[in-house]
Each structure stands twice: as structure tokens, then as C-alpha cells.
């Protein structure tokens, strides 16, 4: 009998294969006290496990096929760096010595402490970095416990496609999937912003996560359909269902082949409206993939990674070198978001003894933190302004909620510019400063903000969760995360209208911008600049090329004026349906 399961689709596409369960789950970690004479031997055992973990990751890195985008190897490099980080090495050794405990117990304590820091973070994207901590620590723990996770065997010439079903899937697991005949994966945990989800999208591997009890419900070797578009899995499909998904799978293959021919085609709608498509990037290597996908520039470059997994703050020279490298690798303009960390992440201030806020998402974070600690902000801004001499750079201020905040930040930027000019430092001639619209207060006051900002960029990830008062990475409430909620659409439209009236560009850099289901709706709301992960760019471009923007704007205007719930649902469904 067929079994229909629902989770969260994090990588689009249809895949059909036989279930291969990865046995894992929670580790049974012992804790015991050591004699003083046993401590050095235990520390040596821990370091040997670390070295073995690094060897495993290096071997995986070597198996990455030639021609794979550079960002793929960067995921493994991230885990290798974490294995060398003091917080995962010396801190564990110190715990072994201080508590005279075994290596597994010490590593578990440090893992839990680090994960708690990331769990408290306000930015949903940064919060999911906890997964990397867990993946790295778990790899070492399994070695210590002699319970290394079994990997799917390399397929033979006639092997059937398989679907990996696991409690969690690491980037290292995903990188090897194409070579192991794994066509999709299902995970009991995880979210859409995790490294694993991002990597699956980059490699085009359909995936569903958050499907609790999947390993218990799915039988080894039975056929399963994974629908990454809808977040569903269908086990033991009957002949009719199997044919339906096979047909859908073939249509998607045909579409992907057709999309490749759009790379060099201008992004112009059927009625002649020019749309700009930009990329969100994290690493210099991402810029190459962005250019290959036809992106006209970068709409979001995150800077937080320079501040994380380290004891002290990066100084101006380190930041300048990092930013200059990224800017030099980008073709076209690049919009750089200033520091978006919260009080829960102690970067280096006298507040290290301060209590963790009950709700850091609503606390001292992003621009609020930078304004409270202007020296932190000043160092970054000086580095960014110096790096702006190497390209067309815009600065974007996160979590702006009032004109006063924006003007205060702008004064600090102007002061830094004046300092650099007095020091005869080279800087870009006209570095535009804009605001991220991710707080409802900013969207509602957008007409006032537009008098001061040179551009807007809508961050839908935060705007949606703040508007609907839900945490999108919390399994208990993420079903309420709805990009199509009338309030969300009204706030997006209000922001775009404010930009139009003030004559400033408005972009969108949240997940919504890269989802082709929402492209026509966003065009109808008036959006003309989309920024997204490079992997989604061609699908969005295809939707734009087939759209009549004038007609869509008329339909969406009528929709926003409607008070008929049934009419609203029918119109939204029509606008967001894709083949």
C-alpha cells in the first residue's frame, strides 16, 4: 500500500529510487572520570580522531569531479577549518583536563555549547550554521565511538537509483551522492537554509527534510518518489502514480535543457520590461557560478563569516583584503550587507558577561549592535570603503526600522569616508548606501526612508517571520510561514511603491526572489530586480521571459483591492502555479 509523507522541500525536482536507509540517529555518548595518569592518552585519542576526520574530508574533497563549481569544495573546506578551530580543538582538550572526563563527553559538552550560541542567533541563515558544528562534531564522535556512519556503496553498472533516508545529511554525504547512484535524499531533520540544503540545490539533487520518523516509516529497498517541489515523498507508488511522476520528471529534464539556452539572453518580459537578475553569494568562488548563470551582478554579499569561529575581531586590513578579493571576482555591481550579528554572538566587547536575551531576534542585533558599538562598525566601514576602489560597490544596512537609525548609520559612514580621504586612501567615488527592508516598521515607513536611502532591498526571510510572528526554522510553527499571506504582499507592494515614487531602485534578496513559483506575482507587485542563489536564476529568467508584466500588474492591483477570500485564493493560485 502506498504511503504519502510530507516534509519541507528544500531542493526542487522529482526523483524516483529505492530506499537506502542510513543508520545513525542519536549517539549513545558515555561519560566517565579518568585518572590523572590517563589524561594525556585520552587527549592523544581525541587528536587522532580529529586527524582521521580530516583525512576523511580530504578524501571526499579529492573525489569531487573536475569542473564542479568551486563553492562545492568550499563546503568541505568549511568543515576542515572547523576541525582546526580552537573552539573545536583546544577547548575540548581543556575540558578533558579540567573535568578529567573522556574525549566523547568533552566534545559533546563543547558541541552543545557552540550549538547553543548559533541557536540563539537572530538571522535564520546564520542560525542554521549550528548544523555545521553538529556535523563536524558528530563525525569525530563516531570515530571515537567506532560507529562511523555507513556510506552507500558505489553503484555497479546495472545498479538501480537509490534515495538516501537519514536522520540528517551532511555536505560530505551530498557531495558523493551523484557518484554513488543516489538521486535524492530524505532527512528527518534540517531546514531550507542549511548548508546541506544549499548544496543540494547547487547540485540539483531533489531533497525533502523535516520528515520525522522517515527511517521508521520507509522500508529498505522499497520504491519511493521524492517531490522536492512540494516537499512530499510517496512510498510504494502504484503504477498510475509512478507514471504521473515519471512524466513530470521528463518534463523537468526537458525544461532544464531548454534553460541552458537562456544564459546569454537579455531578461526582458514579453511586453518589453527590462528586469535585472542578480546573485546572492558567500564566497569569491560563488562569483564564477553567478557569472556563468547570467547574473548581472551581486545583490547580496554577506560579511558575517569573517567574524565567526574565531576568538577576536578581524582588523581593518584583514577585512579589506577579504572584501577586495570578492569585489575583484565579481562581474558587475556588488551590494555588500554590513555586519548582521546579534548580541547573542559575542564578537568582542565588554558585554561578554551580559545575559543572553530571551528573544535575540528582537534584541540588540544588526544595525542596532553596530550603532551601539560604533568602533565595530567603523572598522568594517573603513575596510568596505577602501575595497570599493576595486569595483562598483553598494553598502546595505540590515534591520533598519526607522529613519533615525539610517541617518545615524549614514553619519558614521560619512565620518569614515572623511577619515580615509584625509589619510589619502583610495575609495570608490560614489558608494551608494541603502536599506534592507526586513522589519514591518521599515516597510510601512518606506516613503520616509526613501528620502534618505539610495536603494532598498527586501529581505523576505525576516520580513515574513516578523510580520507573521513565527520562527521559520522551528518545526512546531514553520507551517505558518507563508510568503503569500495578504499582509506580506501588502508590505512588499508598499515598499516597491515607495521606491518608485522616490525614484530609487528596489530589489529583493530573500528566498522568495529565487523561487519561480513567485516570479509572476512579484512582477505583478512591481519588482524589477531579483537577487538569488545562482542555481535558481535561469528558472526565474524563464518565467520572466514568458510574462506580460503590464497584465500581471493589473491583475495583482485588483487582487490587493479584493476583500473576497475565494477570489484572493484563486488569483494567487493562478499566479503561482508553474508547470
VOGU-3710 file (C-alpha; in Angstrom, 3 decimals, decimal comma):
1> xxxxxxxxxx> 0,000/0,000/0,000  1,274/3,448/-0,901  2,309/5,819/1,867  2,227/9,612/1,425  4,606/11,640/3,642  5,041/15,402/3,908  8,065/17,462/4,962  9,846/20,572/3,721  11,022/20,651/0,118  14,474/22,271/0,130
11> xxxxxxxxxx> 15,731/21,326/-3,341  13,358/21,153/-6,278  12,906/18,302/-8,700  11,416/14,821/-8,947  13,431/11,690/-8,223  12,474/8,031/-8,118  14,611/5,355/-6,495  14,871/2,570/-3,964  15,115/3,447/-0,284  18,546/3,130/1,295
21> xxxxxxxxxx> 18,424/3,915/4,996  21,468/5,394/6,658  21,645/4,076/10,200  22,528/6,854/12,579  20,345/8,765/14,928  21,337/9,962/18,367  24,646/8,665/19,601  24,878/6,974/22,990  27,755/9,015/24,411  29,327/7,628/27,598
31> xxxxxxxxxx> 30,784/9,868/30,298  33,279/8,689/32,865  36,058/10,062/35,044  39,690/9,440/34,195  42,687/9,059/36,439  45,261/11,827/36,218  47,676/9,425/34,547  45,157/8,694/31,762  44,573/12,292/30,626  47,402/12,620/28,089
41> xxxxxxxxxx> 46,487/9,301/26,490  42,855/10,460/26,225  43,914/13,756/24,658  46,023/11,830/22,149  42,990/9,644/21,331  40,917/12,771/20,699  43,563/14,299/18,439  43,875/11,044/16,473  40,111/11,056/15,884  40,333/14,640/14,667
51> xxxxxxxxxx> 43,098/13,740/12,245  41,091/10,783/10,938  38,069/13,073/10,423  40,260/15,469/8,438  41,604/12,612/6,339  38,048/11,509/5,554  37,045/15,011/4,464  40,191/15,483/2,358  39,475/12,169/0,621  35,933/13,320/-0,118
61> xxxxxxxxxx> 37,292/16,609/-1,458  39,597/14,692/-3,822  36,608/12,778/-5,211  34,781/15,913/-6,312  34,518/15,649/-10,114  36,570/18,051/-12,205  34,547/21,037/-13,372  32,290/21,112/-10,308  31,667/24,718/-9,153  34,222/25,953/-6,618
71> xxxxxxxxxx> 31,571/26,529/-3,993  31,072/22,765/-3,666  34,603/22,197/-2,383  34,165/25,232/-0,128  31,600/23,336/1,962  34,202/20,678/2,749  36,818/23,375/3,364  34,475/24,945/5,927  34,325/21,702/7,885  38,094/21,225/7,628
81> xxxxxxxxxx> 38,627/24,716/9,028  36,227/23,985/11,879  38,228/20,873/12,762  41,295/23,111/13,179  39,458/25,868/15,039  40,477/26,373/18,683  36,838/26,106/19,742  36,826/22,518/18,442  40,372/21,602/19,479  41,936/23,379/22,434
91> xxxxxxxxxx> 38,577/23,961/24,108  37,885/20,210/24,101  41,374/19,420/25,379  40,874/21,960/28,175  37,604/20,263/29,164  39,292/16,852/29,284  41,967/18,220/31,605  39,650/20,357/33,734  36,926/17,769/34,294  39,101/14,657/33,856
101> xxxxxxxxxx> 36,433/13,328/31,523  36,630/11,131/28,436  37,021/12,713/24,984  33,457/11,898/23,860  31,930/13,658/26,870  34,202/16,692/26,471  33,413/17,013/22,764  29,687/16,672/23,438  29,825/19,486/26,013  31,709/21,795/23,657
111> xxxxxxxxxx> 29,454/20,886/20,736  26,344/21,679/22,756  27,815/24,997/23,937  28,695/26,092/20,399  25,350/24,974/19,011  23,571/26,964/21,731  25,352/30,119/20,544  24,222/29,581/16,952  20,729/28,540/18,069  20,289/31,939/19,717
121> xxxxxxxxxx> 21,191/33,851/16,563  18,561/36,095/15,077  19,372/35,705/11,378  17,736/32,429/10,193  20,569/31,798/7,753  23,297/32,207/10,369  21,333/30,188/12,904  21,497/27,141/10,676  25,321/27,213/10,951  24,644/25,147/14,081
131> xxxxxxxxxx> 24,246/22,248/11,655  27,888/22,562/10,594  29,014/22,420/14,215  26,884/19,318/14,739  28,100/17,631/11,545  31,776/18,196/12,359  31,450/17,126/15,996  29,376/14,070/15,091  31,976/12,929/12,569  34,651/12,972/15,295
141> xxxxxxxxxx> 32,309/11,389/17,859  31,533/8,486/15,545  35,246/7,857/15,101  35,810/7,933/18,860  32,882/5,570/19,392  33,866/3,346/16,465  30,404/3,928/14,979  31,314/5,607/11,702  28,249/6,134/9,541  27,980/3,621/6,750
151> xxxxxxxxxx> 28,053/5,185/3,296  26,164/3,890/0,275  28,283/1,595/-1,830  29,453/2,721/-5,244  26,871/1,542/-7,788  27,556/-1,200/-10,284  26,858/-0,825/-13,980  23,281/-2,089/-13,628  22,542/-0,636/-10,191  19,169/0,972/-9,663
161> xxxxxxxxxx> 18,908/4,591/-8,451  18,649/4,996/-4,695  17,148/7,563/-2,317  19,116/8,106/0,883  16,940/8,260/4,011  18,734/9,521/7,125  18,270/11,384/10,369  20,448/14,177/8,962  22,593/14,570/5,856  25,946/16,325/5,861
171> xxxxxxxxxx> 27,532/18,280/2,989  30,129/15,495/2,739  27,314/12,942/2,232  25,732/15,052/-0,507  28,917/15,676/-2,487  29,384/11,944/-3,055  25,742/11,208/-3,911  25,998/11,564/-7,717  28,912/9,101/-7,783  27,074/6,632/-5,547
181> xxxxxxxxxx> 23,903/6,486/-7,599  21,916/8,478/-5,005  19,341/10,567/-6,868  17,652/12,274/-3,888  17,599/12,317/-0,119  15,070/12,473/2,701  16,148/13,699/6,136  14,256/13,648/9,405  15,802/16,992/10,421  17,131/20,100/8,705
191> xxxxxxxxxx> 15,838/23,288/7,144  15,861/25,234/3,856  18,795/27,474/4,835  21,206/24,764/5,998  24,459/24,145/4,150  23,103/20,740/3,148  20,011/22,297/1,563  22,052/24,938/-0,256  24,444/22,283/-1,541  21,586/20,049/-2,716
201> xxxxxxxxxx> 20,178/22,970/-4,707  23,604/23,719/-6,191  23,990/20,113/-7,353  20,374/19,756/-8,466  19,619/16,897/-6,062  15,924/16,777/-5,031  15,535/16,782/-1,255  12,889/16,781/1,459  13,828/17,470/5,092  11,926/17,694/8,363
211> xxxxxxxxxx> 10,191/14,417/7,541  10,089/12,982/11,037  10,279/9,210/11,540  11,171/8,666/7,886  13,644/5,895/8,693  10,982/4,060/10,679  8,211/4,518/8,119  10,154/3,756/4,929  11,258/0,187/4,280  14,687/-0,670/2,963
221> xxxxxxxxxx> 14,747/-1,203/-0,824  11,134/-0,153/-1,483  10,467/2,327/-4,294  9,905/5,937/-3,261  9,147/9,125/-5,177  10,715/12,321/-3,842  8,955/15,537/-4,855  11,292/18,358/-3,836  8,908/20,925/-5,336  6,107/20,176/-2,901
231> xxxxxxxxxx> 8,039/18,596/-0,032  6,390/15,182/-0,422  7,523/11,568/-0,545  5,390/8,729/-1,917  6,456/5,252/-0,857  5,472/2,133/-2,815  3,642/4,098/-5,548  1,124/2,252/-7,682  1,541/2,087/-11,454  -0,627/5,126/-12,156
241> xxxxxxxxxx> 1,171/7,349/-9,620  4,547/6,154/-10,851  3,675/7,064/-14,435  2,460/10,508/-13,347  5,767/11,304/-11,647  7,826/9,794/-14,463  6,064/12,112/-16,919  6,629/15,086/-14,620  10,279/14,126/-14,243  10,738/14,007/-18,025
251> xxxxxxxxxx> 9,118/17,438/-18,428  11,552/18,838/-15,891  14,524/17,336/-17,764  13,308/18,903/-20,992  12,885/22,234/-19,218  16,413/22,149/-17,772  17,914/21,538/-21,200  15,931/24,460/-22,588  17,012/26,711/-19,713  20,695/26,352/-20,591
261> xxxxxxxxxx> 19,982/28,174/-23,852  18,765/31,247/-21,941  22,073/32,142/-20,247  23,071/34,890/-22,665  19,567/36,110/-23,475  18,564/39,547/-22,087  15,983/39,378/-19,296  13,083/41,189/-20,951  9,414/40,329/-20,499  7,050/39,695/-23,416
271> xxxxxxxxxx> 5,840/43,294/-23,222  9,370/44,736/-23,199  10,009/45,361/-19,486  13,705/45,031/-18,562  14,339/43,038/-15,377  17,676/42,767/-13,555  18,746/39,380/-12,212  21,456/39,390/-9,539  23,073/36,705/-7,390  23,444/36,122/-3,656
281> xxxxxxxxxx> 26,974/34,926/-2,868  29,070/33,983/0,154  32,499/33,187/-1,279  34,660/34,516/-4,129  34,214/31,158/-5,874  30,451/31,769/-5,978  31,014/34,751/-8,275  32,095/32,460/-11,100  28,914/30,398/-10,877  26,896/33,623/-10,758
291> xxxxxxxxxx> 28,526/34,876/-13,959  28,057/31,508/-15,683  24,351/31,604/-14,828  23,972/35,028/-16,434  23,743/37,173/-13,286  24,316/40,876/-13,926  25,993/41,391/-10,565  25,631/40,554/-6,883  22,584/41,697/-4,943  23,687/40,339/-1,558
301> xxxxxxxxxx> 27,112/39,512/-0,182  27,100/38,515/3,494  30,051/39,648/5,640  29,368/37,784/8,903  31,637/34,832/8,145  34,761/36,896/8,790  33,618/37,300/12,398  32,687/33,739/13,196  34,597/30,714/14,563  37,368/32,872/15,986
311> xxxxxxxxxx> 38,458/34,384/19,299  38,967/38,038/18,291  37,676/40,511/15,756  39,101/40,774/12,231  41,032/44,017/11,900  40,658/46,550/9,099  43,460/45,097/6,945  42,096/41,545/7,116  38,629/42,741/6,196  39,922/44,971/3,404
321> xxxxxxxxxx> 41,844/42,075/1,830  38,803/39,771/2,020  36,373/42,320/0,566  38,775/43,387/-2,185  39,169/39,762/-3,253  35,411/39,235/-3,511  34,800/42,552/-5,286  37,575/41,791/-7,774  35,977/38,446/-8,641  32,522/39,881/-9,371
331> xxxxxxxxxx> 31,360/40,957/-12,797  29,029/43,932/-12,416  27,873/45,796/-9,305  28,018/44,199/-5,854  25,801/45,039/-2,879  27,505/44,249/0,420  25,479/43,869/3,602  27,154/45,282/6,678  27,543/43,176/9,797  24,362/41,308/10,735
341> xxxxxxxxxx> 25,179/39,608/14,017  23,354/39,867/17,327  24,134/40,374/20,973  23,952/36,619/21,374  27,126/36,316/19,307  29,837/37,938/21,424  32,222/39,262/18,796  34,486/41,114/21,252  33,197/43,771/23,551  32,862/44,392/27,217
351> xxxxxxxxxx> 29,443/42,761/27,106  30,724/39,189/27,226  29,269/38,779/30,708  25,879/40,164/29,716  22,949/37,774/29,953  21,718/36,220/26,743  18,497/37,951/25,666  15,292/35,952/25,910  14,489/36,700/22,271  17,622/37,712/20,375
361> xxxxxxxxxx> 15,681/38,086/17,114  14,082/41,148/18,687  17,157/42,289/20,587  20,480/44,007/20,001  21,412/42,818/16,513  22,492/44,011/13,065  22,448/47,814/12,725  21,373/48,172/16,359  24,547/46,452/17,513  26,678/48,490/15,114
371> xxxxxxxxxx> 25,211/51,779/16,346  25,708/50,800/19,970  29,302/49,778/19,266  30,381/52,348/16,639  34,031/51,260/16,663  32,987/47,789/15,499  31,014/49,406/12,678  33,730/51,966/11,873  36,402/49,308/11,278  34,176/47,398/8,882
381> xxxxxxxxxx> 33,008/50,502/7,031  36,589/51,739/6,559  37,541/48,346/5,093  34,494/48,320/2,815  35,073/51,866/1,572  38,707/51,094/0,788  37,680/47,909/-1,034  35,107/49,902/-3,035  38,016/51,296/-5,083  38,176/47,851/-6,769
391> xxxxxxxxxx> 34,651/47,791/-8,219  31,085/49,075/-8,278  30,109/48,695/-4,603  26,914/49,469/-2,708  26,539/49,232/1,068  23,339/47,797/2,533  22,294/48,312/6,156  20,381/45,376/7,735  17,373/45,516/10,046  16,693/49,213/9,638
401> xxxxxxxxxx> 13,450/50,062/11,430  13,472/53,885/11,442  14,779/56,930/9,583  16,733/57,890/12,691  18,718/54,615/12,594  19,507/55,047/8,924  20,651/58,654/9,321  22,798/57,784/12,323  24,491/54,958/10,402  24,944/57,218/7,395
411> xxxxxxxxxx> 26,739/59,811/9,536  29,178/57,160/10,747  29,811/56,104/7,137  30,397/59,729/6,105  32,825/60,187/9,008  34,757/57,089/7,955  34,897/58,372/4,374  36,254/61,720/5,549  38,912/59,954/7,642  40,090/57,898/4,685
421> xxxxxxxxxx> 40,275/60,913/2,405  42,392/62,743/4,976  44,700/59,714/5,012  44,895/59,770/1,182  43,352/56,286/0,963  41,710/55,284/-2,313  37,930/54,752/-2,134  35,112/54,437/-4,640  33,772/57,707/-5,991  30,079/57,131/-5,329
431> xxxxxxxxxx> 29,301/54,342/-2,888  25,524/54,164/-2,553  24,072/53,336/0,850  20,715/51,570/1,011  18,423/49,877/3,499  17,262/46,299/3,846  13,528/46,178/4,318  13,004/43,192/6,610  11,073/44,730/9,503  7,382/45,633/9,057
441> xxxxxxxxxx> 8,079/49,099/10,528  10,581/49,747/7,731  8,101/48,695/5,047  5,343/50,865/6,483  7,685/53,871/6,763  9,340/53,187/3,384  8,108/56,518/1,898  10,091/58,342/4,628  13,144/56,076/4,360  13,203/56,536/0,582
451> xxxxxxxxxx> 14,108/60,211/1,088  17,429/59,147/2,617  18,329/55,718/1,177  19,758/55,346/-2,327  18,108/51,943/-2,767  16,002/49,319/-0,987  16,426/45,554/-0,858  13,595/43,459/0,549  14,761/40,620/2,784  11,731/38,362/2,683
461> xxxxxxxxxx> 13,113/35,715/5,059  12,944/38,063/8,042  10,089/40,222/6,762  7,767/37,217/6,611  8,675/35,803/10,008  8,487/39,198/11,728  5,157/40,012/10,050  3,609/36,665/10,978  5,369/36,339/14,363  6,785/32,890/13,645
471> xxxxxxxxxx> 10,211/31,276/13,556  10,667/29,610/10,185  13,274/27,124/11,468  11,085/25,949/14,369  9,389/22,686/13,401  6,470/23,467/15,701  5,370/26,639/13,883  7,075/26,751/10,474  3,848/25,612/8,811  2,664/29,187/9,445
481> xxxxxxxxxx> 5,494/30,616/7,318  3,503/31,908/4,343  5,057/34,190/1,698  1,582/34,613/0,174  -0,090/35,993/3,281  -2,018/39,172/2,339  -0,113/41,219/4,933  3,247/40,148/3,481  2,200/41,012/-0,069  0,869/44,400/1,029
491> xxxxxxxxxx> 4,180/45,243/2,736  6,158/44,228/-0,356  3,941/46,362/-2,576  4,158/49,330/-0,209  7,965/49,161/-0,313  8,106/48,928/-4,096  5,679/51,842/-4,484  7,765/53,982/-2,129  10,837/53,249/-4,243  9,009/54,075/-7,463
501> xxxxxxxxxx> 7,745/57,396/-6,106  11,198/58,386/-4,815  12,971/57,232/-7,963  15,213/54,679/-6,204  15,653/51,025/-7,201  14,045/48,265/-5,143  15,459/44,736/-5,206  14,523/41,548/-3,370  17,256/39,303/-1,969  15,248/36,828/0,114
511> xxxxxxxxxx> 14,360/33,228/-0,719  11,136/34,371/-2,348  13,068/36,074/-5,153  14,691/32,805/-6,239  11,536/30,693/-6,274  9,979/30,626/-9,787  6,567/29,944/-8,242  6,527/33,541/-7,026  8,113/35,258/-10,035  4,908/36,323/-11,778
521> xxxxxxxxxx> 3,360/37,510/-8,528  6,439/39,623/-7,746  6,439/41,071/-11,259  2,808/41,993/-10,698  3,767/43,723/-7,451  6,193/45,860/-9,454  9,533/44,189/-8,642  12,211/44,746/-11,307  15,352/43,487/-9,504  15,653/39,915/-8,221
531> xxxxxxxxxx> 18,675/38,577/-6,316  19,008/34,862/-5,604  21,279/31,831/-5,376  22,824/31,367/-8,850  21,290/27,883/-9,167  17,783/29,365/-9,391  18,499/32,186/-11,807  17,640/30,539/-15,124  14,262/29,248/-13,928  13,321/32,738/-12,772
541> xxxxxxxxxx> 14,566/34,198/-16,061  12,431/31,732/-17,999  9,330/32,776/-16,043  10,067/36,446/-16,745  10,574/35,899/-20,488  7,120/34,299/-20,696  5,367/37,024/-18,674  3,388/40,101/-19,648  4,304/42,489/-16,837  1,596/45,033/-17,649
551> xxxxxxxxxx> -1,122/42,393/-17,448  0,342/40,963/-14,235  0,389/44,396/-12,580  -3,273/44,949/-13,427  -4,221/41,540/-12,026  -2,221/41,997/-8,822  -3,625/45,506/-8,276  -7,132/44,040/-8,460  -6,048/41,240/-6,131  -4,754/43,619/-3,441
561> xxxxxxxxxx> -8,010/45,583/-3,574  -10,150/42,462/-3,227  -11,907/41,553/0,010  -13,263/38,303/-1,413  -11,302/35,458/0,171  -12,211/32,976/-2,548  -11,160/35,410/-5,306  -7,874/36,023/-3,468  -7,048/32,313/-3,264  -7,963/31,615/-6,884
571> xxxxxxxxx> -5,908/34,540/-8,206  -2,870/33,720/-6,088  -3,031/30,062/-7,113  -3,213/31,064/-10,786  -0,263/33,436/-10,448  1,936/30,995/-8,539  1,221/27,818/-10,496  4,079/26,512/-12,613  4,264/23,603/-14,997
//
